[in-house]
Amino acid sequence: MFWARWIREYLPLLQYRREPRGSGNNIKFNDVVLIMDNCMPRNTWVRGIVTATFPGPDGIIRVVDVKTSGGTLRRPVKKLVILPTERASLHF
């Protein structure tokens, strides 16, 4: 019951919201993320840590390397969900 409600109500709120072009990007090194996979239920998405960022020609980060338990993957930012951490919550 708890996990079903968490997946249905809370997890979608964490999904990265697109900011207006040129306003920057909030993903950074050492962020904890979930890797979205449309073929799998949300509770089975893989968790990882951002190990490298790759900005596009305009300076906005579009692709990152994510270290998971199975290795390192390169994924687009729009396919990631940034999870809040204690350090991040201190700034709010």
PDB file of N, CA, C and O in Angstrom:
ATOM      1  N   MET A   1       0.827  -1.195   0.000  1.00  0.00           N
ATOM      2  CA  MET A   1       0.000   0.000   0.000  1.00  0.00           C
ATOM      3  C   MET A   1       0.874   1.264   0.000  1.00  0.00           C
ATOM      4  O   MET A   1       0.688   2.152  -0.832  1.00  0.00           O
ATOM      5  N   PHE A   2       1.831   1.335   0.943  1.00  0.00           N
ATOM      6  CA  PHE A   2       2.685   2.519   1.018  1.00  0.00           C
ATOM      7  C   PHE A   2       3.451   2.723  -0.278  1.00  0.00           C
ATOM      8  O   PHE A   2       3.463   3.823  -0.829  1.00  0.00           O
ATOM      9  N   TRP A   3       4.100   1.645  -0.773  1.00  0.00           N
ATOM     10  CA  TRP A   3       4.931   1.783  -1.972  1.00  0.00           C
ATOM     11  C   TRP A   3       4.093   2.121  -3.191  1.00  0.00           C
ATOM     12  O   TRP A   3       4.524   2.908  -4.034  1.00  0.00           O
ATOM     13  N   ALA A   4       2.922   1.550  -3.302  1.00  0.00           N
ATOM     14  CA  ALA A   4       2.058   1.854  -4.444  1.00  0.00           C
ATOM     15  C   ALA A   4       1.679   3.332  -4.443  1.00  0.00           C
ATOM     16  O   ALA A   4       1.688   3.978  -5.491  1.00  0.00           O
ATOM     17  N   ARG A   5       1.350   3.858  -3.288  1.00  0.00           N
ATOM     18  CA  ARG A   5       0.990   5.273  -3.196  1.00  0.00           C
ATOM     19  C   ARG A   5       2.207   6.167  -3.435  1.00  0.00           C
ATOM     20  O   ARG A   5       2.092   7.200  -4.095  1.00  0.00           O
ATOM     21  N   TRP A   6       3.381   5.776  -2.903  1.00  0.00           N
ATOM     22  CA  TRP A   6       4.620   6.543  -3.098  1.00  0.00           C
ATOM     23  C   TRP A   6       4.957   6.613  -4.578  1.00  0.00           C
ATOM     24  O   TRP A   6       5.321   7.674  -5.085  1.00  0.00           O
ATOM     25  N   ILE A   7       4.839   5.501  -5.266  1.00  0.00           N
ATOM     26  CA  ILE A   7       5.149   5.449  -6.703  1.00  0.00           C
ATOM     27  C   ILE A   7       4.150   6.287  -7.492  1.00  0.00           C
ATOM     28  O   ILE A   7       4.535   7.000  -8.418  1.00  0.00           O
ATOM     29  N   ARG A   8       2.894   6.208  -7.140  1.00  0.00           N
ATOM     30  CA  ARG A   8       1.839   6.891  -7.885  1.00  0.00           C
ATOM     31  C   ARG A   8       1.792   8.396  -7.610  1.00  0.00           C
ATOM     32  O   ARG A   8       1.541   9.177  -8.528  1.00  0.00           O
ATOM     33  N   GLU A   9       2.030   8.820  -6.353  1.00  0.00           N
ATOM     34  CA  GLU A   9       1.836  10.221  -5.991  1.00  0.00           C
ATOM     35  C   GLU A   9       3.125  11.020  -5.800  1.00  0.00           C
ATOM     36  O   GLU A   9       3.219  12.151  -6.279  1.00  0.00           O
ATOM     37  N   TYR A  10       4.114  10.460  -5.116  1.00  0.00           N
ATOM     38  CA  TYR A  10       5.305  11.242  -4.770  1.00  0.00           C
ATOM     39  C   TYR A  10       6.371  11.217  -5.858  1.00  0.00           C
ATOM     40  O   TYR A  10       6.917  12.265  -6.204  1.00  0.00           O
ATOM     41  N   LEU A  11       6.672  10.069  -6.391  1.00  0.00           N
ATOM     42  CA  LEU A  11       7.744   9.944  -7.378  1.00  0.00           C
ATOM     43  C   LEU A  11       7.552  10.844  -8.597  1.00  0.00           C
ATOM     44  O   LEU A  11       8.531  11.438  -9.049  1.00  0.00           O
ATOM     45  N   PRO A  12       6.351  10.977  -9.154  1.00  0.00           N
ATOM     46  CA  PRO A  12       6.195  11.898 -10.294  1.00  0.00           C
ATOM     47  C   PRO A  12       6.514  13.352  -9.948  1.00  0.00           C
ATOM     48  O   PRO A  12       6.891  14.120 -10.833  1.00  0.00           O
ATOM     49  N   LEU A  13       6.370  13.745  -8.685  1.00  0.00           N
ATOM     50  CA  LEU A  13       6.688  15.113  -8.284  1.00  0.00           C
ATOM     51  C   LEU A  13       8.183  15.392  -8.348  1.00  0.00           C
ATOM     52  O   LEU A  13       8.588  16.548  -8.470  1.00  0.00           O
ATOM     53  N   LEU A  14       9.004  14.358  -8.268  1.00  0.00           N
ATOM     54  CA  LEU A  14      10.452  14.521  -8.284  1.00  0.00           C
ATOM     55  C   LEU A  14      11.012  14.674  -9.691  1.00  0.00           C
ATOM     56  O   LEU A  14      12.152  15.102  -9.869  1.00  0.00           O
ATOM     57  N   GLN A  15      10.212  14.325 -10.684  1.00  0.00           N
ATOM     58  CA  GLN A  15      10.717  14.368 -12.053  1.00  0.00           C
ATOM     59  C   GLN A  15      11.184  15.773 -12.398  1.00  0.00           C
ATOM     60  O   GLN A  15      10.526  16.762 -12.074  1.00  0.00           O
ATOM     61  N   TYR A  16      12.308  15.839 -13.048  1.00  0.00           N
ATOM     62  CA  TYR A  16      12.921  17.110 -13.440  1.00  0.00           C
ATOM     63  C   TYR A  16      11.945  17.934 -14.279  1.00  0.00           C
ATOM     64  O   TYR A  16      11.418  17.445 -15.278  1.00  0.00           O
ATOM     65  N   ARG A  17      11.712  19.142 -13.888  1.00  0.00           N
ATOM     66  CA  ARG A  17      10.852  20.059 -14.636  1.00  0.00           C
ATOM     67  C   ARG A  17      11.719  20.904 -15.552  1.00  0.00           C
ATOM     68  O   ARG A  17      12.729  21.452 -15.111  1.00  0.00           O
ATOM     69  N   ARG A  18      11.347  21.018 -16.799  1.00  0.00           N
ATOM     70  CA  ARG A  18      12.112  21.797 -17.764  1.00  0.00           C
ATOM     71  C   ARG A  18      12.039  23.269 -17.400  1.00  0.00           C
ATOM     72  O   ARG A  18      10.960  23.804 -17.145  1.00  0.00           O
ATOM     73  N   GLU A  19      13.192  23.917 -17.378  1.00  0.00           N
ATOM     74  CA  GLU A  19      13.251  25.348 -17.122  1.00  0.00           C
ATOM     75  C   GLU A  19      13.312  26.069 -18.457  1.00  0.00           C
ATOM     76  O   GLU A  19      13.685  25.466 -19.463  1.00  0.00           O
ATOM     77  N   PRO A  20      12.953  27.346 -18.488  1.00  0.00           N
ATOM     78  CA  PRO A  20      13.051  28.091 -19.736  1.00  0.00           C
ATOM     79  C   PRO A  20      14.476  28.048 -20.281  1.00  0.00           C
ATOM     80  O   PRO A  20      15.443  28.038 -19.520  1.00  0.00           O
ATOM     81  N   ARG A  21      14.590  28.024 -21.569  1.00  0.00           N
ATOM     82  CA  ARG A  21      15.894  27.932 -22.225  1.00  0.00           C
ATOM     83  C   ARG A  21      16.820  29.047 -21.744  1.00  0.00           C
ATOM     84  O   ARG A  21      16.428  30.212 -21.675  1.00  0.00           O
ATOM     85  N   GLY A  22      18.041  28.674 -21.419  1.00  0.00           N
ATOM     86  CA  GLY A  22      19.027  29.656 -20.999  1.00  0.00           C
ATOM     87  C   GLY A  22      19.040  29.920 -19.500  1.00  0.00           C
ATOM     88  O   GLY A  22      19.880  30.682 -19.021  1.00  0.00           O
ATOM     89  N   SER A  23      18.125  29.307 -18.747  1.00  0.00           N
ATOM     90  CA  SER A  23      18.091  29.569 -17.307  1.00  0.00           C
ATOM     91  C   SER A  23      19.000  28.624 -16.529  1.00  0.00           C
ATOM     92  O   SER A  23      19.074  28.699 -15.302  1.00  0.00           O
ATOM     93  N   GLY A  24      19.684  27.743 -17.233  1.00  0.00           N
ATOM     94  CA  GLY A  24      20.612  26.839 -16.557  1.00  0.00           C
ATOM     95  C   GLY A  24      19.994  25.482 -16.310  1.00  0.00           C
ATOM     96  O   GLY A  24      18.874  25.201 -16.738  1.00  0.00           O
ATOM     97  N   ASN A  25      20.730  24.656 -15.622  1.00  0.00           N
ATOM     98  CA  ASN A  25      20.297  23.298 -15.366  1.00  0.00           C
ATOM     99  C   ASN A  25      20.708  22.949 -13.947  1.00  0.00           C
ATOM    100  O   ASN A  25      21.784  23.351 -13.504  1.00  0.00           O
ATOM    101  N   ASN A  26      19.885  22.217 -13.230  1.00  0.00           N
ATOM    102  CA  ASN A  26      20.210  21.982 -11.834  1.00  0.00           C
ATOM    103  C   ASN A  26      20.818  20.611 -11.557  1.00  0.00           C
ATOM    104  O   ASN A  26      21.034  20.279 -10.391  1.00  0.00           O
ATOM    105  N   ILE A  27      21.103  19.801 -12.573  1.00  0.00           N
ATOM    106  CA  ILE A  27      21.758  18.515 -12.324  1.00  0.00           C
ATOM    107  C   ILE A  27      23.258  18.751 -12.210  1.00  0.00           C
ATOM    108  O   ILE A  27      23.833  19.547 -12.952  1.00  0.00           O
ATOM    109  N   LYS A  28      23.883  18.047 -11.270  1.00  0.00           N
ATOM    110  CA  LYS A  28      25.312  18.281 -11.055  1.00  0.00           C
ATOM    111  C   LYS A  28      25.993  16.997 -10.595  1.00  0.00           C
ATOM    112  O   LYS A  28      25.340  15.994 -10.309  1.00  0.00           O
ATOM    113  N   PHE A  29      27.311  17.053 -10.531  1.00  0.00           N
ATOM    114  CA  PHE A  29      28.136  15.939 -10.084  1.00  0.00           C
ATOM    115  C   PHE A  29      27.688  15.479  -8.697  1.00  0.00           C
ATOM    116  O   PHE A  29      27.413  16.305  -7.826  1.00  0.00           O
ATOM    117  N   ASN A  30      27.617  14.178  -8.495  1.00  0.00           N
ATOM    118  CA  ASN A  30      27.243  13.523  -7.232  1.00  0.00           C
ATOM    119  C   ASN A  30      25.755  13.571  -6.909  1.00  0.00           C
ATOM    120  O   ASN A  30      25.372  13.166  -5.811  1.00  0.00           O
ATOM    121  N   ASP A  31      24.899  14.047  -7.810  1.00  0.00           N
ATOM    122  CA  ASP A  31      23.458  13.973  -7.577  1.00  0.00           C
ATOM    123  C   ASP A  31      23.014  12.512  -7.613  1.00  0.00           C
ATOM    124  O   ASP A  31      23.530  11.722  -8.403  1.00  0.00           O
ATOM    125  N   VAL A  32      22.064  12.158  -6.763  1.00  0.00           N
ATOM    126  CA  VAL A  32      21.468  10.825  -6.772  1.00  0.00           C
ATOM    127  C   VAL A  32      20.248  10.892  -7.679  1.00  0.00           C
ATOM    128  O   VAL A  32      19.400  11.771  -7.525  1.00  0.00           O
ATOM    129  N   VAL A  33      20.161   9.953  -8.632  1.00  0.00           N
ATOM    130  CA  VAL A  33      19.098   9.994  -9.629  1.00  0.00           C
ATOM    131  C   VAL A  33      18.468   8.621  -9.815  1.00  0.00           C
ATOM    132  O   VAL A  33      19.064   7.595  -9.487  1.00  0.00           O
ATOM    133  N   LEU A  34      17.251   8.624 -10.347  1.00  0.00           N
ATOM    134  CA  LEU A  34      16.611   7.419 -10.858  1.00  0.00           C
ATOM    135  C   LEU A  34      16.670   7.503 -12.372  1.00  0.00           C
ATOM    136  O   LEU A  34      16.460   8.573 -12.944  1.00  0.00           O
ATOM    137  N   ILE A  35      16.953   6.387 -13.024  1.00  0.00           N
ATOM    138  CA  ILE A  35      16.993   6.345 -14.480  1.00  0.00           C
ATOM    139  C   ILE A  35      15.630   5.873 -14.966  1.00  0.00           C
ATOM    140  O   ILE A  35      15.230   4.737 -14.710  1.00  0.00           O
ATOM    141  N   MET A  36      14.921   6.751 -15.668  1.00  0.00           N
ATOM    142  CA  MET A  36      13.585   6.434 -16.153  1.00  0.00           C
ATOM    143  C   MET A  36      13.661   5.353 -17.226  1.00  0.00           C
ATOM    144  O   MET A  36      14.543   5.372 -18.085  1.00  0.00           O
ATOM    145  N   ASP A  37      12.715   4.404 -17.161  1.00  0.00           N
ATOM    146  CA  ASP A  37      12.597   3.351 -18.161  1.00  0.00           C
ATOM    147  C   ASP A  37      11.109   3.131 -18.392  1.00  0.00           C
ATOM    148  O   ASP A  37      10.422   2.558 -17.546  1.00  0.00           O
ATOM    149  N   ASN A  38      10.615   3.585 -19.533  1.00  0.00           N
ATOM    150  CA  ASN A  38       9.182   3.518 -19.813  1.00  0.00           C
ATOM    151  C   ASN A  38       8.659   2.094 -19.938  1.00  0.00           C
ATOM    152  O   ASN A  38       7.448   1.878 -19.892  1.00  0.00           O
ATOM    153  N   CYS A  39       9.545   1.127 -20.094  1.00  0.00           N
ATOM    154  CA  CYS A  39       9.135  -0.272 -20.238  1.00  0.00           C
ATOM    155  C   CYS A  39       9.008  -0.989 -18.897  1.00  0.00           C
ATOM    156  O   CYS A  39       8.577  -2.141 -18.843  1.00  0.00           O
ATOM    157  N   MET A  40       9.383  -0.308 -17.820  1.00  0.00           N
ATOM    158  CA  MET A  40       9.366  -0.946 -16.505  1.00  0.00           C
ATOM    159  C   MET A  40       8.566  -0.107 -15.517  1.00  0.00           C
ATOM    160  O   MET A  40       8.469   1.109 -15.682  1.00  0.00           O
ATOM    161  N   PRO A  41       7.986  -0.740 -14.487  1.00  0.00           N
ATOM    162  CA  PRO A  41       7.291   0.024 -13.448  1.00  0.00           C
ATOM    163  C   PRO A  41       8.264   0.926 -12.702  1.00  0.00           C
ATOM    164  O   PRO A  41       9.449   0.614 -12.585  1.00  0.00           O
ATOM    165  N   ARG A  42       7.758   2.041 -12.201  1.00  0.00           N
ATOM    166  CA  ARG A  42       8.617   3.029 -11.527  1.00  0.00           C
ATOM    167  C   ARG A  42       9.378   2.447 -10.340  1.00  0.00           C
ATOM    168  O   ARG A  42      10.511   2.849 -10.077  1.00  0.00           O
ATOM    169  N   ASN A  43       8.780   1.521  -9.636  1.00  0.00           N
ATOM    170  CA  ASN A  43       9.467   0.981  -8.456  1.00  0.00           C
ATOM    171  C   ASN A  43      10.650   0.088  -8.813  1.00  0.00           C
ATOM    172  O   ASN A  43      11.365  -0.366  -7.920  1.00  0.00           O
ATOM    173  N   THR A  44      10.869  -0.173 -10.104  1.00  0.00           N
ATOM    174  CA  THR A  44      12.019  -0.979 -10.521  1.00  0.00           C
ATOM    175  C   THR A  44      13.074  -0.146 -11.244  1.00  0.00           C
ATOM    176  O   THR A  44      14.070  -0.696 -11.715  1.00  0.00           O
ATOM    177  N   TRP A  45      12.879   1.161 -11.341  1.00  0.00           N
ATOM    178  CA  TRP A  45      13.878   2.009 -11.992  1.00  0.00           C
ATOM    179  C   TRP A  45      15.190   1.946 -11.221  1.00  0.00           C
ATOM    180  O   TRP A  45      15.204   1.850  -9.994  1.00  0.00           O
ATOM    181  N   VAL A  46      16.282   2.001 -11.959  1.00  0.00           N
ATOM    182  CA  VAL A  46      17.621   1.884 -11.378  1.00  0.00           C
ATOM    183  C   VAL A  46      18.048   3.216 -10.769  1.00  0.00           C
ATOM    184  O   VAL A  46      17.810   4.281 -11.339  1.00  0.00           O
ATOM    185  N   ARG A  47      18.681   3.136  -9.605  1.00  0.00           N
ATOM    186  CA  ARG A  47      19.203   4.324  -8.925  1.00  0.00           C
ATOM    187  C   ARG A  47      20.699   4.420  -9.189  1.00  0.00           C
ATOM    188  O   ARG A  47      21.384   3.404  -9.312  1.00  0.00           O
ATOM    189  N   GLY A  48      21.201   5.651  -9.276  1.00  0.00           N
ATOM    190  CA  GLY A  48      22.628   5.837  -9.503  1.00  0.00           C
ATOM    191  C   GLY A  48      23.095   7.211  -9.051  1.00  0.00           C
ATOM    192  O   GLY A  48      22.314   8.018  -8.547  1.00  0.00           O
ATOM    193  N   ILE A  49      24.392   7.458  -9.243  1.00  0.00           N
ATOM    194  CA  ILE A  49      25.014   8.729  -8.866  1.00  0.00           C
ATOM    195  C   ILE A  49      25.665   9.332 -10.102  1.00  0.00           C
ATOM    196  O   ILE A  49      26.360   8.636 -10.842  1.00  0.00           O
ATOM    197  N   VAL A  50      25.446  10.619 -10.327  1.00  0.00           N
ATOM    198  CA  VAL A  50      26.034  11.319 -11.474  1.00  0.00           C
ATOM    199  C   VAL A  50      27.540  11.429 -11.259  1.00  0.00           C
ATOM    200  O   VAL A  50      27.998  11.965 -10.249  1.00  0.00           O
ATOM    201  N   THR A  51      28.310  10.909 -12.234  1.00  0.00           N
ATOM    202  CA  THR A  51      29.775  10.931 -12.117  1.00  0.00           C
ATOM    203  C   THR A  51      30.428  11.894 -13.099  1.00  0.00           C
ATOM    204  O   THR A  51      31.590  12.260 -12.922  1.00  0.00           O
ATOM    205  N   ALA A  52      29.699  12.311 -14.133  1.00  0.00           N
ATOM    206  CA  ALA A  52      30.252  13.268 -15.103  1.00  0.00           C
ATOM    207  C   ALA A  52      29.099  13.965 -15.810  1.00  0.00           C
ATOM    208  O   ALA A  52      28.045  13.366 -16.025  1.00  0.00           O
ATOM    209  N   THR A  53      29.296  15.220 -16.171  1.00  0.00           N
ATOM    210  CA  THR A  53      28.287  15.981 -16.906  1.00  0.00           C
ATOM    211  C   THR A  53      28.876  16.436 -18.233  1.00  0.00           C
ATOM    212  O   THR A  53      30.073  16.704 -18.333  1.00  0.00           O
ATOM    213  N   PHE A  54      28.019  16.522 -19.259  1.00  0.00           N
ATOM    214  CA  PHE A  54      28.454  16.909 -20.597  1.00  0.00           C
ATOM    215  C   PHE A  54      27.533  18.000 -21.137  1.00  0.00           C
ATOM    216  O   PHE A  54      26.434  17.707 -21.607  1.00  0.00           O
ATOM    217  N   PRO A  55      27.974  19.254 -21.071  1.00  0.00           N
ATOM    218  CA  PRO A  55      27.147  20.345 -21.595  1.00  0.00           C
ATOM    219  C   PRO A  55      27.156  20.358 -23.121  1.00  0.00           C
ATOM    220  O   PRO A  55      28.115  19.923 -23.760  1.00  0.00           O
ATOM    221  N   GLY A  56      26.068  20.865 -23.682  1.00  0.00           N
ATOM    222  CA  GLY A  56      25.985  21.045 -25.124  1.00  0.00           C
ATOM    223  C   GLY A  56      26.727  22.306 -25.536  1.00  0.00           C
ATOM    224  O   GLY A  56      27.337  22.968 -24.697  1.00  0.00           O
ATOM    225  N   PRO A  57      26.681  22.647 -26.830  1.00  0.00           N
ATOM    226  CA  PRO A  57      27.367  23.841 -27.324  1.00  0.00           C
ATOM    227  C   PRO A  57      26.874  25.132 -26.665  1.00  0.00           C
ATOM    228  O   PRO A  57      27.597  26.127 -26.617  1.00  0.00           O
ATOM    229  N   ASP A  58      25.638  25.109 -26.158  1.00  0.00           N
ATOM    230  CA  ASP A  58      25.066  26.291 -25.513  1.00  0.00           C
ATOM    231  C   ASP A  58      25.395  26.357 -24.020  1.00  0.00           C
ATOM    232  O   ASP A  58      24.973  27.290 -23.336  1.00  0.00           O
ATOM    233  N   GLY A  59      26.149  25.369 -23.506  1.00  0.00           N
ATOM    234  CA  GLY A  59      26.545  25.375 -22.106  1.00  0.00           C
ATOM    235  C   GLY A  59      25.571  24.687 -21.167  1.00  0.00           C
ATOM    236  O   GLY A  59      25.871  24.546 -19.981  1.00  0.00           O
ATOM    237  N   ILE A  60      24.420  24.255 -21.654  1.00  0.00           N
ATOM    238  CA  ILE A  60      23.426  23.582 -20.823  1.00  0.00           C
ATOM    239  C   ILE A  60      23.740  22.088 -20.785  1.00  0.00           C
ATOM    240  O   ILE A  60      23.986  21.477 -21.826  1.00  0.00           O
ATOM    241  N   ILE A  61      23.731  21.503 -19.597  1.00  0.00           N
ATOM    242  CA  ILE A  61      24.029  20.076 -19.447  1.00  0.00           C
ATOM    243  C   ILE A  61      22.874  19.268 -20.020  1.00  0.00           C
ATOM    244  O   ILE A  61      21.725  19.409 -19.602  1.00  0.00           O
ATOM    245  N   ARG A  62      23.205  18.423 -20.981  1.00  0.00           N
ATOM    246  CA  ARG A  62      22.183  17.621 -21.652  1.00  0.00           C
ATOM    247  C   ARG A  62      22.371  16.120 -21.437  1.00  0.00           C
ATOM    248  O   ARG A  62      21.407  15.358 -21.517  1.00  0.00           O
ATOM    249  N   VAL A  63      23.604  15.691 -21.163  1.00  0.00           N
ATOM    250  CA  VAL A  63      23.926  14.274 -21.001  1.00  0.00           C
ATOM    251  C   VAL A  63      24.827  14.122 -19.780  1.00  0.00           C
ATOM    252  O   VAL A  63      25.674  14.973 -19.507  1.00  0.00           O
ATOM    253  N   VAL A  64      24.630  13.016 -19.043  1.00  0.00           N
ATOM    254  CA  VAL A  64      25.473  12.739 -17.878  1.00  0.00           C
ATOM    255  C   VAL A  64      25.853  11.261 -17.854  1.00  0.00           C
ATOM    256  O   VAL A  64      25.173  10.420 -18.443  1.00  0.00           O
ATOM    257  N   ASP A  65      26.945  10.962 -17.167  1.00  0.00           N
ATOM    258  CA  ASP A  65      27.299   9.580 -16.854  1.00  0.00           C
ATOM    259  C   ASP A  65      26.759   9.284 -15.469  1.00  0.00           C
ATOM    260  O   ASP A  65      26.910  10.085 -14.546  1.00  0.00           O
ATOM    261  N   VAL A  66      26.122   8.113 -15.329  1.00  0.00           N
ATOM    262  CA  VAL A  66      25.531   7.708 -14.056  1.00  0.00           C
ATOM    263  C   VAL A  66      26.131   6.372 -13.639  1.00  0.00           C
ATOM    264  O   VAL A  66      26.079   5.402 -14.395  1.00  0.00           O
ATOM    265  N   LYS A  67      26.699   6.319 -12.440  1.00  0.00           N
ATOM    266  CA  LYS A  67      27.249   5.076 -11.911  1.00  0.00           C
ATOM    267  C   LYS A  67      26.148   4.339 -11.170  1.00  0.00           C
ATOM    268  O   LYS A  67      25.534   4.882 -10.251  1.00  0.00           O
ATOM    269  N   THR A  68      25.899   3.094 -11.575  1.00  0.00           N
ATOM    270  CA  THR A  68      24.897   2.245 -10.942  1.00  0.00           C
ATOM    271  C   THR A  68      25.590   0.999 -10.396  1.00  0.00           C
ATOM    272  O   THR A  68      26.800   0.833 -10.548  1.00  0.00           O
ATOM    273  N   SER A  69      24.825   0.144  -9.771  1.00  0.00           N
ATOM    274  CA  SER A  69      25.402  -1.100  -9.255  1.00  0.00           C
ATOM    275  C   SER A  69      25.875  -2.006 -10.388  1.00  0.00           C
ATOM    276  O   SER A  69      26.720  -2.875 -10.172  1.00  0.00           O
ATOM    277  N   GLY A  70      25.340  -1.812 -11.595  1.00  0.00           N
ATOM    278  CA  GLY A  70      25.714  -2.640 -12.738  1.00  0.00           C
ATOM    279  C   GLY A  70      26.773  -2.038 -13.636  1.00  0.00           C
ATOM    280  O   GLY A  70      27.163  -2.661 -14.623  1.00  0.00           O
ATOM    281  N   GLY A  71      27.249  -0.845 -13.323  1.00  0.00           N
ATOM    282  CA  GLY A  71      28.257  -0.191 -14.157  1.00  0.00           C
ATOM    283  C   GLY A  71      27.918   1.269 -14.374  1.00  0.00           C
ATOM    284  O   GLY A  71      27.063   1.827 -13.687  1.00  0.00           O
ATOM    285  N   THR A  72      28.595   1.885 -15.334  1.00  0.00           N
ATOM    286  CA  THR A  72      28.369   3.297 -15.637  1.00  0.00           C
ATOM    287  C   THR A  72      27.606   3.420 -16.947  1.00  0.00           C
ATOM    288  O   THR A  72      27.954   2.784 -17.942  1.00  0.00           O
ATOM    289  N   LEU A  73      26.562   4.245 -16.938  1.00  0.00           N
ATOM    290  CA  LEU A  73      25.717   4.460 -18.112  1.00  0.00           C
ATOM    291  C   LEU A  73      25.739   5.929 -18.499  1.00  0.00           C
ATOM    292  O   LEU A  73      25.864   6.794 -17.632  1.00  0.00           O
ATOM    293  N   ARG A  74      25.622   6.220 -19.773  1.00  0.00           N
ATOM    294  CA  ARG A  74      25.498   7.600 -20.249  1.00  0.00           C
ATOM    295  C   ARG A  74      24.028   7.798 -20.633  1.00  0.00           C
ATOM    296  O   ARG A  74      23.489   7.070 -21.467  1.00  0.00           O
ATOM    297  N   ARG A  75      23.389   8.795 -20.014  1.00  0.00           N
ATOM    298  CA  ARG A  75      21.961   9.019 -20.226  1.00  0.00           C
ATOM    299  C   ARG A  75      21.661  10.500 -20.415  1.00  0.00           C
ATOM    300  O   ARG A  75      22.362  11.351 -19.866  1.00  0.00           O
ATOM    301  N   PRO A  76      20.605  10.819 -21.203  1.00  0.00           N
ATOM    302  CA  PRO A  76      20.182  12.219 -21.321  1.00  0.00           C
ATOM    303  C   PRO A  76      19.517  12.673 -20.022  1.00  0.00           C
ATOM    304  O   PRO A  76      18.882  11.878 -19.329  1.00  0.00           O
ATOM    305  N   VAL A  77      19.668  13.939 -19.708  1.00  0.00           N
ATOM    306  CA  VAL A  77      19.113  14.506 -18.474  1.00  0.00           C
ATOM    307  C   VAL A  77      17.597  14.342 -18.428  1.00  0.00           C
ATOM    308  O   VAL A  77      17.040  14.121 -17.353  1.00  0.00           O
ATOM    309  N   LYS A  78      16.926  14.445 -19.557  1.00  0.00           N
ATOM    310  CA  LYS A  78      15.464  14.353 -19.551  1.00  0.00           C
ATOM    311  C   LYS A  78      14.958  12.959 -19.212  1.00  0.00           C
ATOM    312  O   LYS A  78      13.759  12.782 -19.001  1.00  0.00           O
ATOM    313  N   LYS A  79      15.839  11.965 -19.155  1.00  0.00           N
ATOM    314  CA  LYS A  79      15.451  10.608 -18.770  1.00  0.00           C
ATOM    315  C   LYS A  79      15.846  10.279 -17.330  1.00  0.00           C
ATOM    316  O   LYS A  79      15.876   9.112 -16.940  1.00  0.00           O
ATOM    317  N   LEU A  80      16.151  11.323 -16.536  1.00  0.00           N
ATOM    318  CA  LEU A  80      16.556  11.127 -15.149  1.00  0.00           C
ATOM    319  C   LEU A  80      15.606  11.840 -14.202  1.00  0.00           C
ATOM    320  O   LEU A  80      15.022  12.867 -14.548  1.00  0.00           O
ATOM    321  N   VAL A  81      15.458  11.292 -13.014  1.00  0.00           N
ATOM    322  CA  VAL A  81      14.704  11.927 -11.935  1.00  0.00           C
ATOM    323  C   VAL A  81      15.702  12.184 -10.811  1.00  0.00           C
ATOM    324  O   VAL A  81      16.274  11.243 -10.260  1.00  0.00           O
ATOM    325  N   ILE A  82      15.910  13.450 -10.470  1.00  0.00           N
ATOM    326  CA  ILE A  82      16.843  13.797  -9.399  1.00  0.00           C
ATOM    327  C   ILE A  82      16.156  13.565  -8.058  1.00  0.00           C
ATOM    328  O   ILE A  82      15.070  14.088  -7.808  1.00  0.00           O
ATOM    329  N   LEU A  83      16.793  12.781  -7.204  1.00  0.00           N
ATOM    330  CA  LEU A  83      16.239  12.512  -5.880  1.00  0.00           C
ATOM    331  C   LEU A  83      16.775  13.535  -4.882  1.00  0.00           C
ATOM    332  O   LEU A  83      17.960  13.866  -4.915  1.00  0.00           O
ATOM    333  N   PRO A  84      15.924  14.032  -4.006  1.00  0.00           N
ATOM    334  CA  PRO A  84      16.396  15.002  -3.006  1.00  0.00           C
ATOM    335  C   PRO A  84      17.318  14.319  -2.003  1.00  0.00           C
ATOM    336  O   PRO A  84      17.116  13.158  -1.648  1.00  0.00           O
ATOM    337  N   THR A  85      18.330  15.050  -1.553  1.00  0.00           N
ATOM    338  CA  THR A  85      19.250  14.541  -0.538  1.00  0.00           C
ATOM    339  C   THR A  85      19.235  15.502   0.637  1.00  0.00           C
ATOM    340  O   THR A  85      18.692  16.602   0.530  1.00  0.00           O
ATOM    341  N   GLU A  86      19.821  15.106   1.750  1.00  0.00           N
ATOM    342  CA  GLU A  86      19.851  15.975   2.930  1.00  0.00           C
ATOM    343  C   GLU A  86      20.546  17.289   2.627  1.00  0.00           C
ATOM    344  O   GLU A  86      20.084  18.354   3.037  1.00  0.00           O
ATOM    345  N   ARG A  87      21.664  17.211   1.905  1.00  0.00           N
ATOM    346  CA  ARG A  87      22.420  18.421   1.583  1.00  0.00           C
ATOM    347  C   ARG A  87      21.567  19.370   0.741  1.00  0.00           C
ATOM    348  O   ARG A  87      21.596  20.582   0.954  1.00  0.00           O
ATOM    349  N   ALA A  88      20.810  18.827  -0.214  1.00  0.00           N
ATOM    350  CA  ALA A  88      19.980  19.672  -1.066  1.00  0.00           C
ATOM    351  C   ALA A  88      18.822  20.273  -0.276  1.00  0.00           C
ATOM    352  O   ALA A  88      18.441  21.418  -0.522  1.00  0.00           O
ATOM    353  N   SER A  89      18.258  19.526   0.664  1.00  0.00           N
ATOM    354  CA  SER A  89      17.106  20.030   1.404  1.00  0.00           C
ATOM    355  C   SER A  89      17.486  21.127   2.396  1.00  0.00           C
ATOM    356  O   SER A  89      16.608  21.851   2.866  1.00  0.00           O
ATOM    357  N   LEU A  90      18.761  21.266   2.724  1.00  0.00           N
ATOM    358  CA  LEU A  90      19.180  22.329   3.632  1.00  0.00           C
ATOM    359  C   LEU A  90      19.078  23.705   2.983  1.00  0.00           C
ATOM    360  O   LEU A  90      19.025  24.713   3.688  1.00  0.00           O
ATOM    361  N   HIS A  91      19.049  23.763   1.662  1.00  0.00           N
ATOM    362  CA  HIS A  91      19.009  25.032   0.950  1.00  0.00           C
ATOM    363  C   HIS A  91      17.596  25.558   0.750  1.00  0.00           C
ATOM    364  O   HIS A  91      17.422  26.650   0.209  1.00  0.00           O
ATOM    365  N   PHE A  92      16.581  24.808   1.172  1.00  0.00           N
ATOM    366  CA  PHE A  92      15.205  25.252   0.945  1.00  0.00           C
ATOM    367  C   PHE A  92      14.642  25.926   2.155  1.00  0.00           C
ATOM    368  O   PHE A  92      13.491  26.363   2.139  1.00  0.00           O
TER     369      PHE A  92
END
